[in-house]
Amino acid sequence: MVVGHPDFQPDLTATEVHETLRVINSHLSRVEIITYQQLLDRAGRVLDLVGKPEGEPTRSGGLPLPAEDQLQPDVEPQPSHR
């Protein structure tokens, strides 16, 4: 679950917010509460780790092409087993 941002809690430091959420999370199972700042930090670390795949098509402005403009591999539909 993603909740607020530490910058919107002027009475608390980011460290106090993170410590409070750490204590709350220690009492929860299969749910983690994080702030938007933590979400952005984690996403940035993931992007730093994986980088841009080789050969990924881009627009002239450097932005990735929308999914409908990218070549899609031919994939056979899988039968459903209901």
PDB file of N, CA, C and O in Angstrom, chain B, residues numbered from 101:
ATOM      1  N   MET B 101       0.851  -1.154   0.000  1.00  0.00           N
ATOM      2  CA  MET B 101       0.000   0.000   0.000  1.00  0.00           C
ATOM      3  C   MET B 101       0.907   1.231   0.000  1.00  0.00           C
ATOM      4  O   MET B 101       1.876   1.295   0.757  1.00  0.00           O
ATOM      5  N   VAL B 102       0.598   2.175  -0.826  1.00  0.00           N
ATOM      6  CA  VAL B 102       1.372   3.405  -0.912  1.00  0.00           C
ATOM      7  C   VAL B 102       0.577   4.526  -0.239  1.00  0.00           C
ATOM      8  O   VAL B 102      -0.595   4.746  -0.544  1.00  0.00           O
ATOM      9  N   VAL B 103       1.231   5.219   0.671  1.00  0.00           N
ATOM     10  CA  VAL B 103       0.600   6.327   1.383  1.00  0.00           C
ATOM     11  C   VAL B 103       1.429   7.574   1.192  1.00  0.00           C
ATOM     12  O   VAL B 103       2.607   7.470   0.851  1.00  0.00           O
ATOM     13  N   GLY B 104       0.870   8.736   1.394  1.00  0.00           N
ATOM     14  CA  GLY B 104       1.494  10.051   1.363  1.00  0.00           C
ATOM     15  C   GLY B 104       2.974  10.156   1.045  1.00  0.00           C
ATOM     16  O   GLY B 104       3.612   9.181   0.646  1.00  0.00           O
ATOM     17  N   HIS B 105       3.497  11.328   1.224  1.00  0.00           N
ATOM     18  CA  HIS B 105       4.902  11.661   0.953  1.00  0.00           C
ATOM     19  C   HIS B 105       5.448  12.372   2.188  1.00  0.00           C
ATOM     20  O   HIS B 105       4.761  13.219   2.758  1.00  0.00           O
ATOM     21  N   PRO B 106       6.676  12.046   2.614  1.00  0.00           N
ATOM     22  CA  PRO B 106       7.231  12.667   3.820  1.00  0.00           C
ATOM     23  C   PRO B 106       7.280  14.196   3.768  1.00  0.00           C
ATOM     24  O   PRO B 106       7.237  14.850   4.811  1.00  0.00           O
ATOM     25  N   ASP B 107       7.369  14.768   2.573  1.00  0.00           N
ATOM     26  CA  ASP B 107       7.429  16.229   2.456  1.00  0.00           C
ATOM     27  C   ASP B 107       6.138  16.908   2.921  1.00  0.00           C
ATOM     28  O   ASP B 107       6.140  18.102   3.219  1.00  0.00           O
ATOM     29  N   PHE B 108       5.037  16.151   2.986  1.00  0.00           N
ATOM     30  CA  PHE B 108       3.760  16.722   3.399  1.00  0.00           C
ATOM     31  C   PHE B 108       3.491  16.543   4.890  1.00  0.00           C
ATOM     32  O   PHE B 108       2.374  16.765   5.358  1.00  0.00           O
ATOM     33  N   GLN B 109       4.515  16.145   5.627  1.00  0.00           N
ATOM     34  CA  GLN B 109       4.432  16.023   7.085  1.00  0.00           C
ATOM     35  C   GLN B 109       5.465  16.962   7.700  1.00  0.00           C
ATOM     36  O   GLN B 109       6.527  16.503   8.118  1.00  0.00           O
ATOM     37  N   PRO B 110       5.183  18.269   7.767  1.00  0.00           N
ATOM     38  CA  PRO B 110       6.184  19.237   8.228  1.00  0.00           C
ATOM     39  C   PRO B 110       6.624  19.037   9.676  1.00  0.00           C
ATOM     40  O   PRO B 110       7.712  19.476  10.050  1.00  0.00           O
ATOM     41  N   ASP B 111       5.803  18.384  10.497  1.00  0.00           N
ATOM     42  CA  ASP B 111       6.149  18.175  11.900  1.00  0.00           C
ATOM     43  C   ASP B 111       7.061  16.966  12.113  1.00  0.00           C
ATOM     44  O   ASP B 111       7.596  16.782  13.207  1.00  0.00           O
ATOM     45  N   LEU B 112       7.243  16.137  11.073  1.00  0.00           N
ATOM     46  CA  LEU B 112       8.046  14.921  11.188  1.00  0.00           C
ATOM     47  C   LEU B 112       9.167  14.927  10.161  1.00  0.00           C
ATOM     48  O   LEU B 112       9.010  15.455   9.060  1.00  0.00           O
ATOM     49  N   THR B 113      10.277  14.349  10.522  1.00  0.00           N
ATOM     50  CA  THR B 113      11.363  14.181   9.548  1.00  0.00           C
ATOM     51  C   THR B 113      11.073  12.927   8.730  1.00  0.00           C
ATOM     52  O   THR B 113      10.274  12.084   9.137  1.00  0.00           O
ATOM     53  N   ALA B 114      11.729  12.808   7.573  1.00  0.00           N
ATOM     54  CA  ALA B 114      11.560  11.617   6.735  1.00  0.00           C
ATOM     55  C   ALA B 114      11.979  10.368   7.511  1.00  0.00           C
ATOM     56  O   ALA B 114      11.378   9.305   7.354  1.00  0.00           O
ATOM     57  N   THR B 115      13.009  10.498   8.344  1.00  0.00           N
ATOM     58  CA  THR B 115      13.471   9.366   9.151  1.00  0.00           C
ATOM     59  C   THR B 115      12.393   8.913  10.123  1.00  0.00           C
ATOM     60  O   THR B 115      12.190   7.712  10.304  1.00  0.00           O
ATOM     61  N   GLU B 116      11.700   9.856  10.748  1.00  0.00           N
ATOM     62  CA  GLU B 116      10.627   9.497  11.675  1.00  0.00           C
ATOM     63  C   GLU B 116       9.469   8.809  10.953  1.00  0.00           C
ATOM     64  O   GLU B 116       8.881   7.862  11.476  1.00  0.00           O
ATOM     65  N   VAL B 117       9.146   9.285   9.760  1.00  0.00           N
ATOM     66  CA  VAL B 117       8.076   8.660   8.972  1.00  0.00           C
ATOM     67  C   VAL B 117       8.462   7.234   8.617  1.00  0.00           C
ATOM     68  O   VAL B 117       7.656   6.316   8.769  1.00  0.00           O
ATOM     69  N   HIS B 118       9.694   7.041   8.142  1.00  0.00           N
ATOM     70  CA  HIS B 118      10.143   5.701   7.750  1.00  0.00           C
ATOM     71  C   HIS B 118      10.203   4.762   8.955  1.00  0.00           C
ATOM     72  O   HIS B 118       9.842   3.591   8.843  1.00  0.00           O
ATOM     73  N   GLU B 119      10.652   5.262  10.093  1.00  0.00           N
ATOM     74  CA  GLU B 119      10.715   4.449  11.300  1.00  0.00           C
ATOM     75  C   GLU B 119       9.307   4.036  11.748  1.00  0.00           C
ATOM     76  O   GLU B 119       9.089   2.890  12.141  1.00  0.00           O
ATOM     77  N   THR B 120       8.370   4.959  11.688  1.00  0.00           N
ATOM     78  CA  THR B 120       6.988   4.647  12.055  1.00  0.00           C
ATOM     79  C   THR B 120       6.414   3.575  11.142  1.00  0.00           C
ATOM     80  O   THR B 120       5.777   2.631  11.610  1.00  0.00           O
ATOM     81  N   LEU B 121       6.638   3.719   9.832  1.00  0.00           N
ATOM     82  CA  LEU B 121       6.125   2.722   8.889  1.00  0.00           C
ATOM     83  C   LEU B 121       6.818   1.375   9.087  1.00  0.00           C
ATOM     84  O   LEU B 121       6.194   0.331   8.900  1.00  0.00           O
ATOM     85  N   ARG B 122       8.089   1.381   9.461  1.00  0.00           N
ATOM     86  CA  ARG B 122       8.809   0.132   9.712  1.00  0.00           C
ATOM     87  C   ARG B 122       8.155  -0.623  10.874  1.00  0.00           C
ATOM     88  O   ARG B 122       7.972  -1.839  10.808  1.00  0.00           O
ATOM     89  N   VAL B 123       7.805   0.107  11.935  1.00  0.00           N
ATOM     90  CA  VAL B 123       7.159  -0.514  13.094  1.00  0.00           C
ATOM     91  C   VAL B 123       5.781  -1.050  12.709  1.00  0.00           C
ATOM     92  O   VAL B 123       5.423  -2.169  13.077  1.00  0.00           O
ATOM     93  N   ILE B 124       5.009  -0.252  11.969  1.00  0.00           N
ATOM     94  CA  ILE B 124       3.676  -0.701  11.537  1.00  0.00           C
ATOM     95  C   ILE B 124       3.800  -1.947  10.658  1.00  0.00           C
ATOM     96  O   ILE B 124       3.057  -2.912  10.838  1.00  0.00           O
ATOM     97  N   ASN B 125       4.745  -1.927   9.703  1.00  0.00           N
ATOM     98  CA  ASN B 125       4.924  -3.066   8.798  1.00  0.00           C
ATOM     99  C   ASN B 125       5.339  -4.332   9.535  1.00  0.00           C
ATOM    100  O   ASN B 125       5.033  -5.436   9.084  1.00  0.00           O
ATOM    101  N   SER B 126       6.030  -4.189  10.662  1.00  0.00           N
ATOM    102  CA  SER B 126       6.469  -5.370  11.409  1.00  0.00           C
ATOM    103  C   SER B 126       5.281  -6.131  11.997  1.00  0.00           C
ATOM    104  O   SER B 126       5.420  -7.295  12.370  1.00  0.00           O
ATOM    105  N   HIS B 127       4.131  -5.494  12.084  1.00  0.00           N
ATOM    106  CA  HIS B 127       2.944  -6.132  12.647  1.00  0.00           C
ATOM    107  C   HIS B 127       1.976  -6.618  11.566  1.00  0.00           C
ATOM    108  O   HIS B 127       0.921  -7.169  11.881  1.00  0.00           O
ATOM    109  N   LEU B 128       2.328  -6.417  10.304  1.00  0.00           N
ATOM    110  CA  LEU B 128       1.456  -6.814   9.203  1.00  0.00           C
ATOM    111  C   LEU B 128       2.019  -8.036   8.501  1.00  0.00           C
ATOM    112  O   LEU B 128       3.229  -8.262   8.514  1.00  0.00           O
ATOM    113  N   SER B 129       1.151  -8.821   7.891  1.00  0.00           N
ATOM    114  CA  SER B 129       1.624  -9.935   7.079  1.00  0.00           C
ATOM    115  C   SER B 129       1.087  -9.779   5.664  1.00  0.00           C
ATOM    116  O   SER B 129      -0.082  -9.447   5.467  1.00  0.00           O
ATOM    117  N   ARG B 130       1.933 -10.017   4.698  1.00  0.00           N
ATOM    118  CA  ARG B 130       1.625  -9.968   3.264  1.00  0.00           C
ATOM    119  C   ARG B 130       1.179  -8.595   2.772  1.00  0.00           C
ATOM    120  O   ARG B 130       0.617  -8.482   1.683  1.00  0.00           O
ATOM    121  N   VAL B 131       1.420  -7.563   3.554  1.00  0.00           N
ATOM    122  CA  VAL B 131       1.124  -6.184   3.154  1.00  0.00           C
ATOM    123  C   VAL B 131       2.293  -5.327   3.592  1.00  0.00           C
ATOM    124  O   VAL B 131       2.810  -5.503   4.696  1.00  0.00           O
ATOM    125  N   GLU B 132       2.713  -4.412   2.756  1.00  0.00           N
ATOM    126  CA  GLU B 132       3.763  -3.471   3.132  1.00  0.00           C
ATOM    127  C   GLU B 132       3.270  -2.063   2.834  1.00  0.00           C
ATOM    128  O   GLU B 132       2.757  -1.791   1.749  1.00  0.00           O
ATOM    129  N   ILE B 133       3.426  -1.192   3.782  1.00  0.00           N
ATOM    130  CA  ILE B 133       3.052   0.205   3.602  1.00  0.00           C
ATOM    131  C   ILE B 133       4.323   0.988   3.322  1.00  0.00           C
ATOM    132  O   ILE B 133       5.278   0.930   4.096  1.00  0.00           O
ATOM    133  N   ILE B 134       4.336   1.722   2.209  1.00  0.00           N
ATOM    134  CA  ILE B 134       5.478   2.560   1.851  1.00  0.00           C
ATOM    135  C   ILE B 134       4.974   3.938   1.444  1.00  0.00           C
ATOM    136  O   ILE B 134       3.787   4.116   1.168  1.00  0.00           O
ATOM    137  N   THR B 135       5.881   4.912   1.408  1.00  0.00           N
ATOM    138  CA  THR B 135       5.515   6.255   0.958  1.00  0.00           C
ATOM    139  C   THR B 135       5.783   6.363  -0.538  1.00  0.00           C
ATOM    140  O   THR B 135       6.473   5.530  -1.126  1.00  0.00           O
ATOM    141  N   TYR B 136       5.223   7.404  -1.138  1.00  0.00           N
ATOM    142  CA  TYR B 136       5.493   7.645  -2.560  1.00  0.00           C
ATOM    143  C   TYR B 136       6.979   7.867  -2.793  1.00  0.00           C
ATOM    144  O   TYR B 136       7.504   7.462  -3.830  1.00  0.00           O
ATOM    145  N   GLN B 137       7.666   8.500  -1.852  1.00  0.00           N
ATOM    146  CA  GLN B 137       9.107   8.723  -1.997  1.00  0.00           C
ATOM    147  C   GLN B 137       9.855   7.387  -2.023  1.00  0.00           C
ATOM    148  O   GLN B 137      10.775   7.211  -2.822  1.00  0.00           O
ATOM    149  N   GLN B 138       9.472   6.453  -1.163  1.00  0.00           N
ATOM    150  CA  GLN B 138      10.099   5.136  -1.172  1.00  0.00           C
ATOM    151  C   GLN B 138       9.828   4.416  -2.489  1.00  0.00           C
ATOM    152  O   GLN B 138      10.713   3.754  -3.031  1.00  0.00           O
ATOM    153  N   LEU B 139       8.612   4.544  -3.003  1.00  0.00           N
ATOM    154  CA  LEU B 139       8.260   3.933  -4.282  1.00  0.00           C
ATOM    155  C   LEU B 139       9.126   4.490  -5.404  1.00  0.00           C
ATOM    156  O   LEU B 139       9.648   3.735  -6.224  1.00  0.00           O
ATOM    157  N   LEU B 140       9.278   5.814  -5.439  1.00  0.00           N
ATOM    158  CA  LEU B 140      10.108   6.445  -6.470  1.00  0.00           C
ATOM    159  C   LEU B 140      11.575   6.052  -6.326  1.00  0.00           C
ATOM    160  O   LEU B 140      12.258   5.817  -7.322  1.00  0.00           O
ATOM    161  N   ASP B 141      12.058   5.980  -5.085  1.00  0.00           N
ATOM    162  CA  ASP B 141      13.447   5.572  -4.857  1.00  0.00           C
ATOM    163  C   ASP B 141      13.691   4.150  -5.342  1.00  0.00           C
ATOM    164  O   ASP B 141      14.703   3.869  -5.984  1.00  0.00           O
ATOM    165  N   ARG B 142      12.754   3.252  -5.032  1.00  0.00           N
ATOM    166  CA  ARG B 142      12.895   1.857  -5.468  1.00  0.00           C
ATOM    167  C   ARG B 142      12.847   1.748  -6.990  1.00  0.00           C
ATOM    168  O   ARG B 142      13.626   1.007  -7.589  1.00  0.00           O
ATOM    169  N   ALA B 143      11.937   2.481  -7.606  1.00  0.00           N
ATOM    170  CA  ALA B 143      11.839   2.447  -9.073  1.00  0.00           C
ATOM    171  C   ALA B 143      13.120   2.967  -9.703  1.00  0.00           C
ATOM    172  O   ALA B 143      13.588   2.412 -10.697  1.00  0.00           O
ATOM    173  N   GLY B 144      13.690   4.018  -9.144  1.00  0.00           N
ATOM    174  CA  GLY B 144      14.951   4.550  -9.666  1.00  0.00           C
ATOM    175  C   GLY B 144      16.083   3.542  -9.556  1.00  0.00           C
ATOM    176  O   GLY B 144      16.897   3.419 -10.471  1.00  0.00           O
ATOM    177  N   ARG B 145      16.142   2.814  -8.432  1.00  0.00           N
ATOM    178  CA  ARG B 145      17.192   1.800  -8.263  1.00  0.00           C
ATOM    179  C   ARG B 145      17.013   0.661  -9.257  1.00  0.00           C
ATOM    180  O   ARG B 145      17.995   0.152  -9.797  1.00  0.00           O
ATOM    181  N   VAL B 146      15.768   0.254  -9.503  1.00  0.00           N
ATOM    182  CA  VAL B 146      15.514  -0.809 -10.478  1.00  0.00           C
ATOM    183  C   VAL B 146      15.941  -0.363 -11.869  1.00  0.00           C
ATOM    184  O   VAL B 146      16.585  -1.119 -12.596  1.00  0.00           O
ATOM    185  N   LEU B 147      15.587   0.859 -12.238  1.00  0.00           N
ATOM    186  CA  LEU B 147      15.978   1.361 -13.558  1.00  0.00           C
ATOM    187  C   LEU B 147      17.493   1.460 -13.683  1.00  0.00           C
ATOM    188  O   LEU B 147      18.040   1.193 -14.753  1.00  0.00           O
ATOM    189  N   ASP B 148      18.177   1.839 -12.614  1.00  0.00           N
ATOM    190  CA  ASP B 148      19.638   1.882 -12.642  1.00  0.00           C
ATOM    191  C   ASP B 148      20.227   0.492 -12.827  1.00  0.00           C
ATOM    192  O   ASP B 148      21.244   0.331 -13.503  1.00  0.00           O
ATOM    193  N   LEU B 149      19.590  -0.519 -12.228  1.00  0.00           N
ATOM    194  CA  LEU B 149      20.095  -1.888 -12.331  1.00  0.00           C
ATOM    195  C   LEU B 149      19.882  -2.491 -13.711  1.00  0.00           C
ATOM    196  O   LEU B 149      20.790  -3.100 -14.276  1.00  0.00           O
ATOM    197  N   VAL B 150      18.681  -2.320 -14.251  1.00  0.00           N
ATOM    198  CA  VAL B 150      18.366  -2.985 -15.515  1.00  0.00           C
ATOM    199  C   VAL B 150      18.753  -2.159 -16.728  1.00  0.00           C
ATOM    200  O   VAL B 150      19.075  -2.725 -17.773  1.00  0.00           O
ATOM    201  N   GLY B 151      18.730  -0.844 -16.619  1.00  0.00           N
ATOM    202  CA  GLY B 151      19.080  -0.001 -17.759  1.00  0.00           C
ATOM    203  C   GLY B 151      18.133  -0.209 -18.922  1.00  0.00           C
ATOM    204  O   GLY B 151      17.111  -0.884 -18.793  1.00  0.00           O
ATOM    205  N   LYS B 152      18.478   0.373 -20.055  1.00  0.00           N
ATOM    206  CA  LYS B 152      17.662   0.248 -21.262  1.00  0.00           C
ATOM    207  C   LYS B 152      18.136  -0.970 -22.048  1.00  0.00           C
ATOM    208  O   LYS B 152      19.327  -1.085 -22.336  1.00  0.00           O
ATOM    209  N   PRO B 153      17.232  -1.877 -22.400  1.00  0.00           N
ATOM    210  CA  PRO B 153      17.635  -3.057 -23.175  1.00  0.00           C
ATOM    211  C   PRO B 153      18.214  -2.659 -24.528  1.00  0.00           C
ATOM    212  O   PRO B 153      17.775  -1.688 -25.143  1.00  0.00           O
ATOM    213  N   GLU B 154      19.202  -3.420 -24.981  1.00  0.00           N
ATOM    214  CA  GLU B 154      19.814  -3.181 -26.289  1.00  0.00           C
ATOM    215  C   GLU B 154      18.788  -3.374 -27.395  1.00  0.00           C
ATOM    216  O   GLU B 154      17.983  -4.304 -27.344  1.00  0.00           O
ATOM    217  N   GLY B 155      18.815  -2.507 -28.386  1.00  0.00           N
ATOM    218  CA  GLY B 155      17.949  -2.646 -29.541  1.00  0.00           C
ATOM    219  C   GLY B 155      16.522  -2.188 -29.320  1.00  0.00           C
ATOM    220  O   GLY B 155      15.681  -2.376 -30.199  1.00  0.00           O
ATOM    221  N   GLU B 156      16.222  -1.596 -28.181  1.00  0.00           N
ATOM    222  CA  GLU B 156      14.862  -1.112 -27.944  1.00  0.00           C
ATOM    223  C   GLU B 156      14.605   0.094 -28.823  1.00  0.00           C
ATOM    224  O   GLU B 156      15.364   1.061 -28.768  1.00  0.00           O
ATOM    225  N   PRO B 157      13.541   0.066 -29.646  1.00  0.00           N
ATOM    226  CA  PRO B 157      13.278   1.211 -30.519  1.00  0.00           C
ATOM    227  C   PRO B 157      12.873   2.444 -29.714  1.00  0.00           C
ATOM    228  O   PRO B 157      12.174   2.334 -28.706  1.00  0.00           O
ATOM    229  N   THR B 158      13.316   3.615 -30.167  1.00  0.00           N
ATOM    230  CA  THR B 158      12.960   4.858 -29.499  1.00  0.00           C
ATOM    231  C   THR B 158      12.473   5.863 -30.517  1.00  0.00           C
ATOM    232  O   THR B 158      12.732   5.733 -31.714  1.00  0.00           O
ATOM    233  N   ARG B 159      11.765   6.867 -30.031  1.00  0.00           N
ATOM    234  CA  ARG B 159      11.352   7.966 -30.896  1.00  0.00           C
ATOM    235  C   ARG B 159      12.527   8.897 -31.072  1.00  0.00           C
ATOM    236  O   ARG B 159      13.561   8.731 -30.425  1.00  0.00           O
ATOM    237  N   SER B 160      12.372   9.881 -31.949  1.00  0.00           N
ATOM    238  CA  SER B 160      13.461  10.836 -32.165  1.00  0.00           C
ATOM    239  C   SER B 160      13.764  11.623 -30.905  1.00  0.00           C
ATOM    240  O   SER B 160      14.897  12.068 -30.723  1.00  0.00           O
ATOM    241  N   GLY B 161      12.781  11.810 -30.024  1.00  0.00           N
ATOM    242  CA  GLY B 161      12.993  12.540 -28.781  1.00  0.00           C
ATOM    243  C   GLY B 161      13.590  11.677 -27.686  1.00  0.00           C
ATOM    244  O   GLY B 161      13.784  12.157 -26.569  1.00  0.00           O
ATOM    245  N   GLY B 162      13.888  10.411 -27.974  1.00  0.00           N
ATOM    246  CA  GLY B 162      14.470   9.533 -26.988  1.00  0.00           C
ATOM    247  C   GLY B 162      13.453   8.787 -26.140  1.00  0.00           C
ATOM    248  O   GLY B 162      13.828   8.020 -25.253  1.00  0.00           O
ATOM    249  N   LEU B 163      12.154   9.006 -26.404  1.00  0.00           N
ATOM    250  CA  LEU B 163      11.128   8.313 -25.628  1.00  0.00           C
ATOM    251  C   LEU B 163      10.824   6.967 -26.267  1.00  0.00           C
ATOM    252  O   LEU B 163      10.872   6.846 -27.491  1.00  0.00           O
ATOM    253  N   PRO B 164      10.511   5.951 -25.465  1.00  0.00           N
ATOM    254  CA  PRO B 164      10.155   4.653 -26.041  1.00  0.00           C
ATOM    255  C   PRO B 164       8.895   4.765 -26.892  1.00  0.00           C
ATOM    256  O   PRO B 164       8.028   5.601 -26.638  1.00  0.00           O
ATOM    257  N   LEU B 165       8.812   3.914 -27.900  1.00  0.00           N
ATOM    258  CA  LEU B 165       7.622   3.873 -28.745  1.00  0.00           C
ATOM    259  C   LEU B 165       6.449   3.311 -27.960  1.00  0.00           C
ATOM    260  O   LEU B 165       6.647   2.464 -27.089  1.00  0.00           O
ATOM    261  N   PRO B 166       5.228   3.762 -28.246  1.00  0.00           N
ATOM    262  CA  PRO B 166       4.066   3.141 -27.614  1.00  0.00           C
ATOM    263  C   PRO B 166       3.996   1.669 -27.990  1.00  0.00           C
ATOM    264  O   PRO B 166       4.509   1.272 -29.037  1.00  0.00           O
ATOM    265  N   ALA B 167       3.378   0.869 -27.161  1.00  0.00           N
ATOM    266  CA  ALA B 167       3.332  -0.583 -27.368  1.00  0.00           C
ATOM    267  C   ALA B 167       2.751  -0.942 -28.731  1.00  0.00           C
ATOM    268  O   ALA B 167       3.204  -1.902 -29.354  1.00  0.00           O
ATOM    269  N   GLU B 168       1.753  -0.190 -29.209  1.00  0.00           N
ATOM    270  CA  GLU B 168       1.143  -0.545 -30.491  1.00  0.00           C
ATOM    271  C   GLU B 168       2.072  -0.272 -31.675  1.00  0.00           C
ATOM    272  O   GLU B 168       1.856  -0.824 -32.754  1.00  0.00           O
ATOM    273  N   ASP B 169       3.110   0.572 -31.499  1.00  0.00           N
ATOM    274  CA  ASP B 169       4.045   0.863 -32.575  1.00  0.00           C
ATOM    275  C   ASP B 169       5.244  -0.083 -32.585  1.00  0.00           C
ATOM    276  O   ASP B 169       6.011  -0.089 -33.548  1.00  0.00           O
ATOM    277  N   GLN B 170       5.418  -0.874 -31.545  1.00  0.00           N
ATOM    278  CA  GLN B 170       6.547  -1.781 -31.472  1.00  0.00           C
ATOM    279  C   GLN B 170       6.193  -3.089 -32.147  1.00  0.00           C
ATOM    280  O   GLN B 170       5.029  -3.488 -32.178  1.00  0.00           O
ATOM    281  N   LEU B 171       7.209  -3.761 -32.693  1.00  0.00           N
ATOM    282  CA  LEU B 171       6.988  -5.061 -33.300  1.00  0.00           C
ATOM    283  C   LEU B 171       6.690  -6.069 -32.206  1.00  0.00           C
ATOM    284  O   LEU B 171       7.392  -6.133 -31.197  1.00  0.00           O
ATOM    285  N   GLN B 172       5.656  -6.846 -32.411  1.00  0.00           N
ATOM    286  CA  GLN B 172       5.269  -7.857 -31.442  1.00  0.00           C
ATOM    287  C   GLN B 172       5.611  -9.228 -32.003  1.00  0.00           C
ATOM    288  O   GLN B 172       5.355  -9.495 -33.177  1.00  0.00           O
ATOM    289  N   PRO B 173       6.190 -10.108 -31.176  1.00  0.00           N
ATOM    290  CA  PRO B 173       6.499 -11.458 -31.669  1.00  0.00           C
ATOM    291  C   PRO B 173       5.217 -12.229 -31.942  1.00  0.00           C
ATOM    292  O   PRO B 173       4.187 -11.999 -31.308  1.00  0.00           O
ATOM    293  N   ASP B 174       5.299 -13.154 -32.902  1.00  0.00           N
ATOM    294  CA  ASP B 174       4.154 -14.016 -33.183  1.00  0.00           C
ATOM    295  C   ASP B 174       4.061 -15.053 -32.078  1.00  0.00           C
ATOM    296  O   ASP B 174       4.971 -15.860 -31.890  1.00  0.00           O
ATOM    297  N   VAL B 175       2.962 -15.024 -31.354  1.00  0.00           N
ATOM    298  CA  VAL B 175       2.766 -15.946 -30.237  1.00  0.00           C
ATOM    299  C   VAL B 175       1.454 -16.683 -30.458  1.00  0.00           C
ATOM    300  O   VAL B 175       0.410 -16.078 -30.698  1.00  0.00           O
ATOM    301  N   GLU B 176       1.537 -18.000 -30.372  1.00  0.00           N
ATOM    302  CA  GLU B 176       0.342 -18.821 -30.503  1.00  0.00           C
ATOM    303  C   GLU B 176      -0.478 -18.711 -29.221  1.00  0.00           C
ATOM    304  O   GLU B 176       0.079 -18.802 -28.127  1.00  0.00           O
ATOM    305  N   PRO B 177      -1.805 -18.516 -29.337  1.00  0.00           N
ATOM    306  CA  PRO B 177      -2.629 -18.499 -28.135  1.00  0.00           C
ATOM    307  C   PRO B 177      -2.584 -19.848 -27.441  1.00  0.00           C
ATOM    308  O   PRO B 177      -2.592 -20.893 -28.090  1.00  0.00           O
ATOM    309  N   GLN B 178      -2.536 -19.817 -26.135  1.00  0.00           N
ATOM    310  CA  GLN B 178      -2.494 -21.043 -25.346  1.00  0.00           C
ATOM    311  C   GLN B 178      -3.917 -21.475 -25.011  1.00  0.00           C
ATOM    312  O   GLN B 178      -4.749 -20.637 -24.661  1.00  0.00           O
ATOM    313  N   PRO B 179      -4.212 -22.788 -25.114  1.00  0.00           N
ATOM    314  CA  PRO B 179      -5.570 -23.229 -24.755  1.00  0.00           C
ATOM    315  C   PRO B 179      -5.791 -23.082 -23.259  1.00  0.00           C
ATOM    316  O   PRO B 179      -4.893 -23.300 -22.445  1.00  0.00           O
ATOM    317  N   SER B 180      -7.008 -22.708 -22.928  1.00  0.00           N
ATOM    318  CA  SER B 180      -7.337 -22.588 -21.498  1.00  0.00           C
ATOM    319  C   SER B 180      -7.756 -23.952 -20.983  1.00  0.00           C
ATOM    320  O   SER B 180      -8.411 -24.722 -21.687  1.00  0.00           O
ATOM    321  N   HIS B 181      -7.371 -24.244 -19.745  1.00  0.00           N
ATOM    322  CA  HIS B 181      -7.686 -25.526 -19.125  1.00  0.00           C
ATOM    323  C   HIS B 181      -8.667 -25.298 -17.984  1.00  0.00           C
ATOM    324  O   HIS B 181      -8.292 -25.356 -16.813  1.00  0.00           O
ATOM    325  N   ARG B 182      -9.901 -25.045 -18.323  1.00  0.00           N
ATOM    326  CA  ARG B 182     -10.905 -24.804 -17.282  1.00  0.00           C
ATOM    327  C   ARG B 182     -11.695 -26.022 -17.004  1.00  0.00           C
ATOM    328  O   ARG B 182     -12.585 -26.000 -16.154  1.00  0.00           O
TER     329      ARG B 182
END
